[in-house]
Amino acid sequence: MTEGKIDFTNPEYYRNRELSWIAFNYRVLSEGRDKTIPLLERMKFLSITASNLDEFVMVRIASLKDMVHAGYTRPDIAGLTPEQQLTLISREVHQLTEDQYQTYNRSLLPSLKNQGISIITRHEDLTEEEGAIADKYFAESVYPVLTPMAVDSSRPFPLIRNKTLNIAALLQKKSGEKELDFATVQVPSVLPRVFEIKRDGEGVKLILLEEIIERNMDKLFLNYNIVCAHPYRVMRNADLTIDEEEAEDLLETIEKQLKQRQWGEVIKLEAEGEMDKRLLKYLKKEFAIHEEDVYLINGPLDLTFCMKISGLAGYDHLRYEKYIPKPVPAFENDDNIFDNIKKGDILMHHPYESFEPVVNFIRKAAKDPDVLAIKQTLYRVSGNSPIIASLAQAAENGKQVTVLVELKARFDEENNINWAKMLEKAGCHVIYGLLGLKTHCKITLIVRREEEGICRYVHLGTGNYNDSTAKQYTDLGMFTCRKTVGEDATAVFNMLSGYSEPLSWNRLSLAPIWLKKKFLKLIRREQENAKAGNEAYIKAKMNSLSDPVIIAALYEASAAGVKIDLVVRGICCLKTGIPGVSENITVRSIVGNFLEHSRIYWFCNGGHEEVYLASADWMPRNLDRRVEILFPVDDEDLKQRVMDILKLELEDNVKAHVLQPDGTYEKVDKRGKTLINSQEIFCQMAEDAVPEKEDVKKSRTFTPMSSEN
Amino acid sequence: MAITTFAAIDVGSYDLQLAIYQISQKNRIACLDHVRKTVAAGTDTYSEGKISYQMIDEMCGILRDFIGIIHEYQVKDYRAYATSALREAENSQLVLDQIRVRTGIQVRILSNSEQRFLCYKAIAIKENEFQKIIKKGTAIVDVGSGSTQLSLFDKDALVTTQYLQLGAVRIREILGHLDHDDYETRTLIQELVDNDIDTFRKMFLKDREIRNLIATGICALYLNRMKGMGNGAENNVENSADKVTAGEFMDFYSRIELMDYEQIALDMDIPVEHAYLMKPSAMIYKKMIEVTGAELLWIPGVNLCDGIVAEYGEEKRLIRFPHDFTEDILVAARNISKRYMGNKKHNQSLEKLVLNIFDSMKKYHGLGRRERLLLQLSAILHDCGKYISMRDPAESSYHIVMATEIIGISHREREIVAYIVKYNTGRYEYEKIMNEVRNQETSIIIAKLVAIMRVANAMDRSHKQKFDNVKITLKNQKLIITTDSAEDIALEQALFVKKADFFEEVYGIRPVLKRRKGV
């Protein structure tokens, strides 16, 4: 470097995380546009972009707005102030919305129609017969749950709830007064958004609930003429807690502001594109919203209903065949789960392999007379979780059960409180999270008394203990009874219970105290190796990459010659291809049928590869404000397997998008190459790995069972 | 099952600790779980002289949580010991009672010598090379929160052990008003440390050659961690320890010397509250290296809980030590005797006699190994008072024993030894003793052992070891002591009568002195 030292922290080398997130949502949208994907699956992807965007607005944009209000001007990683960010984001979100509806209107709607699924976009298009069906449904099911509200001098503008779909109308008194009144009615969320009007040999006809209401508006306001009626929707800065991603000094500033506010300000208004100008003006005034936060939508509002359509009965040929997770080979025998773990560490790749062994692990432990204690961290758990039931049972069976329940898991608070109380009633020791930290690590410890003394069985994973998301998210999990890991696991739960840190850790690294340092050490070791002329590389996979310190370390390593290949599904604040800074770094994002969720960190270490799995991404929130665990894969065979998994993902050329130096993502050029769809191959591999069971019926000899069985 | 689970609780001055152990047949102790919670009871004691109600409350809360963990492992047995914070607190009995009532845990306060002895047992069981290390001159430097214990070893055995009121928390408390870690504070701590250790050097170290230091204590644990523990080594209690050279330690010291607590915490990756204690601790180790000229610093990384389990395992005969601790206690006593110019020959003869009688009387006194040791110690120390006064040597011996730390025995045990040497001669005052020791069992033990001491002592009144070879038999309520000595035993026989009266009073058995016929 002739021009002296490079400042790896230069904001120019970083991308704003929000813009990077929007790029991710574009990648999801591109799945919705991909004609090689079954039609109803494409509807699902479109729906995901819509729900993603809603969350983004409520959490991220809301946060930025709060910063602007609080006069907070500290620039982000890319050197942008909150205000600058909002301007850029607004432009991008408008464009994204336009693209969503273009996909819906120009591509998906006609394709659906071709397949016999027609969605009536305007109630005026209904035939008389169909109209009668809709009206009957309105009278019987919809009308009773509607609460129409008119606004006049004695009735103020009502509170419009966050995310709800509403219909606004201008009314004129039948008595003929010139002045127009405003009225609004919420489209009830208790009723399905999509109504099936007709299904016959030719296909199915669907209409959206708001169209049915619009058609019957006059029945709600009997003394009025309906001048016009249009759907609208608001997003509020409803989240009264601050997003954990922000700096602490910000939290203090904003908390004071929050107390002064009764309910969240409206930060986004969506309205039907052809909404009457007078009506729109009225809404804008009532919600005190800026022009750039108004979205005129060319189509139905809130596209999350597409998820419902993607599940439409009778159209299985327009969907992927449902994938059934395959059994884990190591457990395909008659030995009990603990004996199987005793044979050696066991790795599981979900959802290709079943999550059942994890559920079973806790179920068996709950009943096993030799098990003394079960300890587990729970972050997001499915309703009706079999894990919760087993934990409660274990406590009733007199075992010591300690459960750390993370109440701060976003949007899940209420759900979590309910079953946590249930566990407490059953006699479990429930820890309701830690002050100021989110517990994000996924660890289960089972203490069992055996002939040779106490044995500890540990499950560590990259994903939550949620049996339903385990069918959708790709995650890695490992069972082990290694003494070193068992001791560390005990220490983890001791720390979570409020005891001092252990004097030493054997194998695990914990955030927020040790993990970041550990990663930096591992990255710098590669850098040293590269400088010494040895082989040096880092291959890693995570959901998001936004930690400035880690990125700077990666730049430095890259500059020293370390080859860095990353699979980052979502946000990536790192820029590739900067001369002298990141030329040795590649980033790709896999967006496929399953949500990529596993975190793998693989370091060359001079040829003695080290492979780690973690619950943490390389994000400040993971490394600084959460309890996370990084654990090594020590078993040589399993290590090889994890390396093979990551290698295959780096070779994916069907679902992978490669980050370009200009910040855009492009799909891999497939010409002349064998197509590699990593998720499909993993499905196949899992199926091939299942040992074939002898078909008892086919055999012509009997197999007597001895008493040992 | 051949496996015992045991819980050790350390009610320390700085924190409460609980360790769960598994003792297996193969003579192995493995730590299953170890939790610590900082409650600085010592700050109350060292500054106010007693422990506040609030502190008791906090301690009870933590101990209750400990019980949860103890249940979790279905522990068979536990021991809970408290150290200097409680030992020195005026209201210690009240604190113990509160703990008992509110948590059900019986906590016993260790005397300093017992505490150090446990630490020393923990080292012996953990450090495979312990026997080898102590062949050369070795000093154990145990820096606690309230005090420091210096123990010198030479040729396999303990030579001396001394207590310095110089602990990491105490130093911090003394200098409590000096918040800053500036040059002035450093100099003050340095002076405190230098002063005490220099005195130790003059009095006990003299020109002894010390090659090794064994460092234990609050901060040694972190030093141990720094030496690369936690790299996948299985953490057995008996795992071999680490060592650093004196030079390496000095480098480390000069590195942290100018850092403030925050920097130390960051540098060593330890909690700030421990970083706070790091410098005074390190300063004591450093000073010891300087005054002894030791070349190696061993850091076995043991804590009191390790010692508690070692003691328990030994008592229940679940484990065996490679090192003979009883011998250490005896050697320490002989060194005290030597210091006060005791009559070595007479003492050796007396030792033999008392043990001989003790063993013959087993059925009648019903006492155990521990009391046998106390009797032996009494024999060794019974005449040390002569160094002070020939007029009332027994009284002086009593005071010397009460004032001298003997590693490995408790305060109560030391008290027993002191009474034995005191009532070796003169009228036996039942009531006075009972009033003073306030424990019936203890006063009976004293009486039983005094009876044996008196008889044996009378037999070597001439200090000519006429009874070196005796045969002792019990017949018809008579303890017949036969010597083959050719010398005249008239003096002994004359004196014997009075002593025999007391013996008979205690045991209902009459000792009779005889000379073998035909000699």
Interface residues (C-beta under 8 A of the other chain):
Chain A: L372 A373 Q400 H429 V447 R449 E451 E452 G453 I454 K483 T484 E487 T490 N494 S497 G498 Y499 S500 E501 P502 L503 S504 W505 N506 R507 W514 K517
Chain B: M1 I3 T5 D15 Q22 S24 A30 L32 D33 H34 V35 R36 K37 T38 D65 G68 H71 E72 Y73 Q74 L221 Y222 N224 R225 M229 G230 G232 A233 E234 N235 D269 P271 G301
